[in-house]
Amino acid sequence: MADPAEIKAIVEEIRTLALQAGAAIMRIYDMNFTVEHKADESPITEADRAADAIIVAGLEARFPHIPVVTEERAQSHSEASVVGRFFLVDPLDGTREFVSRNGEFTVNIALIEDGRPVLGVVYAPAAGRLFYTSPDGSAVEEPAPLDSGNTHAGHPVSVRCADNAALCVVASRSHRDQATDDYIANYAVEAFHSAGSSLKFCLIAAGEADLYPRLGRTMEWDTAAGHAVLAAAGGRVDRLDGEALLYGKSGLENPHFVAYAPSVNVLAC
């Protein structure tokens, strides 16, 4: 990990950039916008591009020695498999939620070191929720009013001690499938919430949920920032075989995984 002064500078910068990107996203959210589709049929809008431009420009200006890997810049993807330290960005995570205007989308920025997400920020601009890793290694949620120019002291968040006889499970709103339902059926579930984007990680980090299984396709930029926040709050994100979920893999595609509070008796398979 970098020296304390650099850690503090990175945390401050990614927080500021997430808020600035979120403001740009919300300006477009309140307008009529065009939805295009990438080669893989996933949607993209001018909000994705605007947020990407803000974040990349800010990171490259402040930390030119750290590569930036972002969903919207295919040429950056090869960087992840050849360096040990890089920023991993999803400028608008949950574009489907953005298009459907349900508010469950986020701005995700993470710092990866040797395969692990060590710093991260997740900002849900429509919901007004901002989570990030603080310089001391803890996880915080900053209360409103949120201002990119003024930082308020964040409230520490941490995972709760889960009651395995009555778990709160959170799963994807747009990508729920039978395999996920079959996995969840192994647990005693008292409450179930659907949520979009990396908010699912943050709900566990804040003690509002206990378990998030994902048995569908995700990319590293979808998960890195939320993973960093959850880990700082005392949670875990593991592959289904029990090994830690790592980053910088060739192709940047994640295996299936489960995010959880450590008190959950996780089923490995």
Buried (B, 14 or more C-beta within 10 A) or exposed (E): EBEEEEBBBBBBBBBBBBBBBBBBBEEBBEEEEEEEEEEEEEBBBBBBBBBBBBBBEBBBEBBEEBBBBBBBBEEBBEBBEEBEBBBBBBBBBBBBBBBBEBBBBBBBBBBBBEEBBBBBBBBBBBBEBBBBBBBEEBBBBBEEEBEBEEBEEBEEBBBBEBEEEEBBBBBBBBBBEEEBEEBBEEBEBEEEBEBBBBBBBBBBBBBBBBBBBBBBEBBBBBBBBBBBBBBBBBBBBBBBEEEEBBBBBEEBEBBBBBBBBEBBEBEEE
